[in-house]
Amino acid sequence: MGTEGSDVHVLLQDLDGDRVKWWRESFGDHPAQTEIELRVPAHRGVVWIARHWITDRARDSGVAAHLQLDIALLTSELVGNVLVHGCGGELEVRYRETSGRVTVEVSDTEPSPPVLRDTSPLTVGGQGLRLVDLLAASWGHRARPGTPGKTVWFAIEP
């Protein structure tokens, strides 16, 4: 999305009582789009923060309640993967809504791509990306240009 014809706001909020975090909201003209970003340190409590933050964004955008649950669950899985498989540092959660389609991106500093494991229902762990694969309309990953790490994303459609 280009910045021509959009309003950009930077909002500050203290999420963990320690550091100021920020997100950005952009509202474009054609088509109407909302893009909001949250940056937080990769620590255990961030799954809860990201889950509730993303649910609030989806609700504020008018996403149906049953889809809000899927968005919250899949966001929790991607953020949890950063904590288990990542190398610490900061992670970014990005929410984008365009014409009812919601895309959530989780970026971290670990360059290794995610792996969709072939597991059985009895396997403990390793089911997160399987849930993403089952519930999302689409998903994928890409390298972060100019920055170490990757972005894993999923899209939910009404």
Long-range contacts (C-beta under 8 A, 24 or more apart in sequence): 1-26, 1-28, 1-33, 1-35, 2-28, 5-29, 15-40, 15-49, 16-40, 16-41, 16-45, 16-49, 31-98, 31-99, 32-98, 32-99, 33-96, 33-97, 33-98, 34-61, 34-95, 34-96, 34-97, 34-98, 35-94, 35-95, 35-96, 36-94, 36-95, 36-96, 37-92, 37-93, 37-94, 37-95, 38-92, 38-93, 38-94, 38-95, 39-90, 39-91, 39-92, 40-90, 40-91, 40-93, 41-89, 41-90, 41-91, 42-82, 42-83, 42-86, 42-88, 42-89, 42-90, 42-91, 42-108, 43-83, 44-83, 46-79, 46-83, 46-91, 47-76, 47-79, 47-80, 47-83, 50-75, 50-76, 50-79, 50-93, 50-106, 51-75, 51-76, 51-79, 53-93, 54-93, 54-95, 54-104, 57-95, 57-97, 58-95, 58-97, 58-102, 61-95, 61-97, 61-102, 63-97, 63-100, 63-102, 63-156, 63-158, 64-158, 67-102, 67-156, 67-158, 70-135, 70-136, 70-156, 71-102, 71-104, 71-156, 73-131, 73-135, 74-104, 74-131, 74-132, 74-135, 74-136, 74-154, 74-156, 75-104, 75-106, 77-128, 77-129, 77-131, 77-132, 78-104, 78-106, 78-128, 78-132, 78-152, 78-154, 79-106, 80-128, 81-106, 81-114, 81-128, 81-129, 81-152, 82-106, 82-108, 82-110, 85-110, 85-112, 85-114, 86-110, 100-157, 100-158, 101-137, 101-155, 101-156, 101-157, 101-158, 102-155, 102-156, 102-157, 103-153, 103-154, 103-155, 103-156, 104-153, 104-154, 104-155, 104-156, 105-151, 105-152, 105-153, 106-151, 106-152, 106-153, 107-144, 107-149, 107-150, 107-151, 107-152, 108-149, 108-150, 109-147, 109-148, 109-149, 110-149, 110-150, 111-143, 111-148, 111-149, 111-150, 112-150, 113-141, 113-150, 114-141, 114-150, 114-152
